[in-house]
């Protein structure tokens, strides 16, 4: 299609609206412009086409034969365009919302709360993928990721969801009366680490501690970490938000804690998405996440 031969879209829209209402003022209200602006656009279209499209008739307007023919064709064309956009919008609205999260975030924070989202938005089909893999949102067609970090992911938008201090915890039964004053004091204990992550290694290295041997580290899927931790099978690094209740009730003991904003651990859980306008299901999910996180971040 050669768009250089087409009149400006604004002139076509103005004429189509004026032709339906046979009134510049009513057309202007529909388009949120003045009646004078509509009249001017119609005159520009007539000059461009070299024909008269509308004439004054009493206190109103009337279409010429050329105007009636063009008005019918434009109405049909705009109607087809509107149907195409509506169909596309409906498809986008109905397409399942795909979200990737870390397994430990899914089991410890999201799943205990997700029933509220399902009740609030029963028409949104939700696909959750708990995985430690860093999914490519564009390539893998994900709408949203929830990631732990500094919020600096190239070519992606992000917003903090849950700021949380980082804690090193163990079952009270595992620690007993042992004095642990420095990270090296716990290096010989069994350690638990979420499969595919480096939290333990990073945490230790930032404090100048070398884990003696990898034989005392058990790598587990995120959904198994918490049960193993509570059973006294090892020490783990995790966000405090996931273990707050266990700490308060004495099941877990905090060995070390990095305060929020600590230069050694300035991270938080972030919502991450591709740049551009959000489709309706994603906007609803993001709004819900923020409301829940604000009202009940870790309970």
N, C-alpha and C positions, 0 to 999 in steps of 0.2 A: 504494500500500500504506500502510495506517495502522499505523505502528510503535508507536503508543501502546497498541494492544491486545495487543502481543506481550510475552510474558514476557522478562525479561533473558536475553541470549544465554548468560551464564555458567550459568544454571540449566538451559538446554536442553542445553548441552555436557556438563555434569556428569551429567545424567540419561542421556544417550545413551551415555556411556562406562560408567556404572554398569550400564546395561541390557545392554551387550555382555559385560561381565566378570562380572556378577552378584556383584560384590565391590567395596566402597568402597575398599579398600586398593589393589587393582590399578588401579581407575579413577584414584585419586589419583596413583599412580606415572606413569601415562600423561600426566596433565595437570600434573604437577610441583607438586602441592599435597597436603595431608594428607587422610587418609581422612575426618576429621571435617569438613573443608571441603566435600568432595563430598557427604557426608550432609546437611549443612546446606543446600546448594544444592538438593538433591532435595526436602527438606522445604519450602523456599520455593516451589518449582514446584508442589508438591501444594497448598499453601495458595492459590497464585494461581489454579490451575485448579479447586480445590474437589473434587478426586478423589484417591483413593489410587492410587499408581502402582507402589509396591514394598512388599513385606512381608517380614518375617524368616521364613526357612524353615530350621530346623535351625541350622547354623552359617553359612549363606549367605543369599542373597536370592532372591526370586522376583518375577516381574512379575504384576500383576493383569491382567485383560483390557484395562482402559483403558491400563495401562502398556505392554502388549505392542503394542497398536495404535499408540500414540504413538511407541514406540521404533522400530517399523518405518518410520513416516513420517519421523521425524527422521533415521534412518540413510539413507533414500533421499534426503532433502533435502540432508543434509550431503555425501553422495556426489556428487550433482549439482554442488554448489558446489565441491567439491574438483576435479572434472573441469574445471569452467570455469576455475578458477585455474590448474590445470596446463596447460590449453590456452593460456591467455594467457601464462603463463611460457615455454612452449615457443616461442610466436610471438615473444616478445621476445628469447629466446635466439637464435633462428634469424635474426632481422632483421639485415641487414648493418650493421656498425659504420661509421658515417660520420664521417670526420675531415677537418677543413680545416686546412691548413698553408700557410705562405708557400712559394713555389717554391724559394727559395734554401735554406730549411731542409730541404725535401723532398730536393733533389738533393745537398746537401752533407753532411747528417747522417742523415736518416731512411732513405733508400733503400739506402745501403751496409749498413744493419743490419737491414732489414726481413725478410730471409730467415730470420733467427733467430726472429722472431715467428711467421712462417708455419710453421716447423718445430715450434715449441713449441705452437702453437694451430691445427692444421690445420682444425678445424671452424668457425673464426670467419671469416665472410665480411667482408672489409675493403674499404671504399671510401675512397680518398684523393683529396682535391681540392686540388692545389697552386694556390693563387690568392692574389693580393695583395688581393682584395676582403675586407672585414671582414664575414664572414657572420653573419647573425642565427641563433644556434643553435636557438632555439625555432621561429622562422618557417620556416627552411630544414631543420629536423629533423636537425641535426647533433648527434652525441654529444659531440664533443670538438673544440676548436681549440687549436692551438699558436701562440701570439702572442708577439711581442717587445714588452716594455713594462714598466711599473711594477707590474703586477698589480692595477690598480684599474679593473676593468670593472664598471659598475653592474649589479646584479641577477644577477651570475654568481659562481661559485666559481672560485678559481684557486690554483695551487701552483707555485712556481718549479721548473723542470726543469733548465735549464742556465744558470747564471750565467756571463757571459762579458764580458771587456773588449771595448771597441769600438776597432777599429783603422782607420786610413787606410793603405792599402797600394797598391803599384804594382809592376809587374814590374821586377826589377833592371835589365833591359835598357832600360827606358823611363827610369828615373831616372839611370842611369849615375853620373857623378861630380858631378852637380848637388847644390849645398848647399841643403837645405830645412830651415830652422830654425823658420819660422813658417808657419801655414796659408796666409797670403797668398802665400808663396813658391811654392806649388803651384797657385795659382788659375788660372794661364794654361795649365796642362796639360790635356789631354783628360780628362774625368771620365766615369765609368760609374755609372749609378744604376738600381736595380731598378724596373721599370715599376710605377707606381701607388704608390710609396713616397716619403717625404720625408727619408730619412736624411741625404742630402748637404746639403740646404738647412738642416735643423735643426742639423746638426753645425757648419756654417759660421757660421750666425747666432748660435749660442751663444758663438762665439769672436770675434764682431764682424767677420766677414769677409763681404764681398759678392762673390759669384761674378760676374766681369766681364760675361759675356753667356751666355745659354743655348745659344748655338751650339756651345760646347765641351763640352756634356753630351749623352751618348748614353743614352737610356732603353731598357733591354733587359729581356726576361723573366728571371726569376731563374735559370732553368736555363742561360742564355747568359752570365751575368755572369762566372762563374769562368773559362770558357775565354777570354773576351775579356780578362779581367784578366791571365791567364797569358801571353797572346799580346802583351802590352804595348800594348793599345789604349786604356788609360786608368787613372786612379786611382779607387779605390772605397772607400767606407765599409762595413764589414761586421763581424760578430762574429768575434773572433779564433778561436773554436772551429772555424770553417769553413776557415780558411787556415793553421792551425798547422803542418801538414806542409809546405806550400809555403814558409813562413817558415823552418822549420828546415833545409830543403834548399836554401835560397838562391834559389828561383825568385821569391819576392816579398820586397820590402823594406818594413819598417814605417816609415812617415813620422811618424805620430803615434799615440799609444795612450792611451785613457782607461782607467784601472785599474778593476777591479770595485769598485762602490760609489762611484765618482767622482760628485760632486754634479752634474756636467754630463752624466753618463750612468749613472744608477743602475739601469738596466734589466737584464732577463734574459729568456730564453725561458721562458714559462709554459704549463702545461697549464690550459685553461679549459673549464668545463662548467657546465651548468645545476644550480641547487640541487636537492637531493633525493637519494634513494638511487640508486646506480649499478646498471645492469643488468649481468649477469655478463660479457658480452663487453667492455664498457667498463672494468670493474674489472680484468679480465685485461690489457687493453692498457695501462692506467695503471700497473699494477704492473710490467709488462715495461719500459715507458719509464723508470721510476725506477731499476730494477735496471741497465739498460744505461747510463743517464746516470751513475750512481754508479761503475760499474766502468770505463767507457770514455767519458768525456764528450766527448773531441775527437779521439781517435786515428783 
